Amino acid sequence: MVMALAHQFDADLPVVEALQQGDPYALDELMRRHGGWVRGVAYGVLGDPSRVDDVCQQAWTAVWEQARRLREPSRWKAWVYRLVRNAAIDAGRDKRRARKTVQELAESALAGRPPREPARPDEVLSEAEQREAMRQAIRSLPAIYREPFVLRHMEGWSYRRIAEVMGLPADTVETRLVRARRLLREMLRGKV
Amino acid sequence: MSMRSVDEQTERLIVRKLDGELSLAEEHELNKVLIRSPEARALLDSYSEQDRLASGLVSEEVGSCAPPDLALVTAGAGSLSPRRHAKSWAASFAAGLMVACLALFAILLRPAMLPVQPNGADEARVAGSSSLGLPVGGGDRFEQLPKYFELPQTERQELDRQFIGVYDEKTGRVYILEVRRVSNSRRLVAEGI
């Protein structure tokens, strides 16, 4: 019983309700508490760190403007996720990135990778080179795989929590995380 | 070693293990596979190394978690993307059109709602047409009309006011939040013509 109540309790709910009343300090508090994963979602969609700040500011502005229209305050995280994702997609559309289908993105991510032979010892990269290769690989991941991958690695969220925020079944989140790792491995073959 | 030599179920179990999502039964199953399959062990090592590199990098890529400036965010309302501008322009246009229609409607109806005077000239005008040439029907119609409009107005009443203390473990700060419960009720206000 106590566990069930503890599970249902959301410490952010009073803050969200205050936000709905137009309290700017509630927005400030929400940004402090949840700025991290919101940035993660923006990066997950865009794959471009240079645009994360702009997208986040736009998303939080939308949160501030539309808070009164939030009908189910208990589902506020999924609502914020959609606003951030939409802001990021709008920003990405400017560069015509979002026009590529998932298949095209996956193919382009895998294109030009080294052949599937094991690397020779003299080909093994230094730690700094490995990090750079990984950075490029993460940026090249299709957004649908990068989003849960970023939330998992940045926030350490469980599949269930990621699924709840993204509005997906937990099985789908798991499948995407498996494919993200597989794609990264393909891209980094011989480098890491 | 080829990844194809590790079946999909084993790969899924390896990823679940790295993400801390394995149940006891699944862990037992995976351990049995790892003992007999060097390919599965190699895949586990490979994914572990990937995750080690990715964990620090993701935070680095996403950047610091400093929230945007509150003043900028709240001041930024209304100055967003062109699509939002288009939406707000359309909404303003629709609202303006509605107000214009209501005003025209009020102007057209106003002569018909004038109180009936007992003299014959007014009775004749009322029975025939309005000053704008609109048919207005018989005299008894005016008796059914109210002598004033009832306009709804919103009344705001503060019901409850609370202060909530919130402790932020990350920053070690205590925030005091003021929460107000407000009732918005509508009341009717009579306005004579």
Chai-1 contact restraints between the chains, C-beta under 6 A:
chainA,res_idxA,chainB,res_idxB,connection_type,confidence,min_distance_angstrom,max_distance_angstrom,comment,restraint_id
A,P14,B,I164,contact,1.0,0.0,6.0,A-B,restraint_1
A,A18,B,L177,contact,1.0,0.0,6.0,A-B,restraint_2
A,A18,B,V179,contact,1.0,0.0,6.0,A-B,restraint_3
A,P24,B,T74,contact,1.0,0.0,6.0,A-B,restraint_4
A,D28,B,L70,contact,1.0,0.0,6.0,A-B,restraint_5
A,E29,B,Y175,contact,1.0,0.0,6.0,A-B,restraint_6
A,M31,B,P67,contact,1.0,0.0,6.0,A-B,restraint_7
A,R32,B,P67,contact,1.0,0.0,6.0,A-B,restraint_8
A,G35,B,C65,contact,1.0,0.0,6.0,A-B,restraint_9
A,G35,B,P67,contact,1.0,0.0,6.0,A-B,restraint_10
A,G36,B,C65,contact,1.0,0.0,6.0,A-B,restraint_11
A,R39,B,V62,contact,1.0,0.0,6.0,A-B,restraint_12
A,G40,B,V62,contact,1.0,0.0,6.0,A-B,restraint_13
A,Y43,B,V62,contact,1.0,0.0,6.0,A-B,restraint_14
A,P49,B,E61,contact,1.0,0.0,6.0,A-B,restraint_15
A,C56,B,P68,contact,1.0,0.0,6.0,A-B,restraint_16
A,Q57,B,P68,contact,1.0,0.0,6.0,A-B,restraint_17
A,W60,B,P68,contact,1.0,0.0,6.0,A-B,restraint_18
A,W60,B,V73,contact,1.0,0.0,6.0,A-B,restraint_19
A,T61,B,V73,contact,1.0,0.0,6.0,A-B,restraint_20
A,T61,B,G76,contact,1.0,0.0,6.0,A-B,restraint_21
A,T61,B,A77,contact,1.0,0.0,6.0,A-B,restraint_22
A,W64,B,V73,contact,1.0,0.0,6.0,A-B,restraint_23
A,W64,B,T74,contact,1.0,0.0,6.0,A-B,restraint_24
A,W64,B,A77,contact,1.0,0.0,6.0,A-B,restraint_25
A,E65,B,A77,contact,1.0,0.0,6.0,A-B,restraint_26
A,D90,B,S81,contact,1.0,0.0,6.0,A-B,restraint_27
A,M134,B,L53,contact,1.0,0.0,6.0,A-B,restraint_28
A,M134,B,L57,contact,1.0,0.0,6.0,A-B,restraint_29
A,R135,B,L57,contact,1.0,0.0,6.0,A-B,restraint_30
A,V150,B,V58,contact,1.0,0.0,6.0,A-B,restraint_31
A,H153,B,A54,contact,1.0,0.0,6.0,A-B,restraint_32
A,H153,B,S55,contact,1.0,0.0,6.0,A-B,restraint_33
A,H153,B,V58,contact,1.0,0.0,6.0,A-B,restraint_34
A,M154,B,V58,contact,1.0,0.0,6.0,A-B,restraint_35
A,M154,B,S59,contact,1.0,0.0,6.0,A-B,restraint_36
A,Y159,B,E21,contact,1.0,0.0,6.0,A-B,restraint_37
A,L177,B,V15,contact,1.0,0.0,6.0,A-B,restraint_38
A,V178,B,R12,contact,1.0,0.0,6.0,A-B,restraint_39
A,V178,B,V15,contact,1.0,0.0,6.0,A-B,restraint_40
A,R181,B,V15,contact,1.0,0.0,6.0,A-B,restraint_41
A,R181,B,Y47,contact,1.0,0.0,6.0,A-B,restraint_42
A,L184,B,Q50,contact,1.0,0.0,6.0,A-B,restraint_43
A,V192,B,E49,contact,1.0,0.0,6.0,A-B,restraint_44
